[in-house]
């Protein structure tokens, strides 16, 4: 599923940014995002967007039946890509 690929790309960018900032958390993407937020690297809207994408991703992975329209899948993938790009170019604070 393309939107799951977009999620994986987003995760990689977040983990890379955490390494740049010497954030020691290695397993919880949510804790890393919280640390990035606490350090002022990401904005509240980005943190909230990440959380919404994470919930949808979990629904897709863990549901027995997950129906998502083509438009919603494309929107999800585009949103995840834009969030990843935004985090990647952030200056470290």
C-alpha positions as CSV (number, residue, x, y, z in Angstrom):
1,X,0.0,0.0,0.0
2,X,1.5,3.3,-1.1
3,X,0.4,5.1,2.0
4,X,2.2,2.6,4.2
5,X,5.4,3.3,2.2
6,X,4.9,7.0,2.9
7,X,4.6,6.2,6.6
8,X,7.9,4.2,6.5
9,X,9.6,7.2,4.8
10,X,8.2,9.5,7.5
11,X,9.5,7.2,10.2
12,X,13.0,7.1,8.7
13,X,13.1,10.9,8.5
14,X,12.0,11.2,12.1
15,X,14.6,8.7,13.3
16,X,17.3,10.5,11.2
17,X,16.3,13.9,12.8
18,X,16.5,12.2,16.3
19,X,20.0,11.0,15.6
20,X,21.0,14.5,14.4
21,X,19.8,15.9,17.8
22,X,21.2,13.0,19.9
23,X,17.8,11.9,21.0
24,X,18.5,8.6,22.6
25,X,15.0,7.0,22.2
26,X,15.3,4.2,19.7
27,X,12.0,2.3,19.7
28,X,9.1,4.6,20.3
29,X,8.4,6.9,17.4
30,X,5.8,8.8,19.5
31,X,8.4,9.5,22.2
32,X,10.8,10.8,19.5
33,X,8.1,13.1,18.1
34,X,7.4,14.4,21.6
35,X,11.1,15.1,22.1
36,X,11.3,16.9,18.7
37,X,8.3,18.9,19.8
38,X,9.8,19.7,23.2
39,X,13.0,20.9,21.5
40,X,11.0,23.2,19.3
41,X,11.9,21.3,16.1
42,X,8.4,20.5,15.1
43,X,5.3,22.7,15.5
44,X,2.1,21.7,17.3
45,X,0.3,21.3,14.0
46,X,3.0,18.9,12.8
47,X,2.8,16.9,16.0
48,X,-1.0,16.6,15.7
49,X,-0.7,15.7,12.0
50,X,1.8,13.0,12.9
51,X,-0.6,11.6,15.5
52,X,-3.5,11.5,13.1
53,X,-1.4,9.7,10.4
54,X,-0.1,7.3,13.1
55,X,-3.6,6.3,14.1
56,X,-4.7,5.8,10.5
57,X,-1.6,3.7,9.9
58,X,-2.3,1.5,12.9
59,X,-5.9,1.0,11.8
60,X,-4.6,-0.1,8.4
61,X,-2.2,-2.6,9.8
62,X,-4.3,-4.1,12.6
63,X,-7.8,-4.1,11.3
64,X,-9.2,-7.3,9.8
65,X,-10.8,-5.3,7.1
66,X,-9.7,-1.8,6.3
67,X,-11.4,0.2,3.6
68,X,-9.8,3.3,2.3
69,X,-10.7,5.1,-0.8
70,X,-8.1,5.8,-3.5
71,X,-8.5,9.6,-2.8
72,X,-7.9,9.1,0.9
73,X,-4.9,6.9,0.3
74,X,-3.4,9.4,-2.0
75,X,-4.1,12.3,0.4
76,X,-2.5,10.3,3.3
77,X,0.6,9.5,1.2
78,X,0.9,13.1,0.1
79,X,0.4,14.4,3.7
80,X,3.0,12.0,5.1
81,X,5.5,13.0,2.4
82,X,5.0,16.7,3.1
83,X,5.4,16.2,6.8
84,X,8.6,14.2,6.3
85,X,10.0,16.9,4.0
86,X,9.2,19.6,6.6
87,X,10.9,17.7,9.4
88,X,13.9,16.9,7.2
89,X,14.6,20.5,6.4
90,X,14.1,21.8,9.9
91,X,17.1,23.5,11.5
92,X,18.2,21.9,14.7
93,X,17.5,24.0,17.7
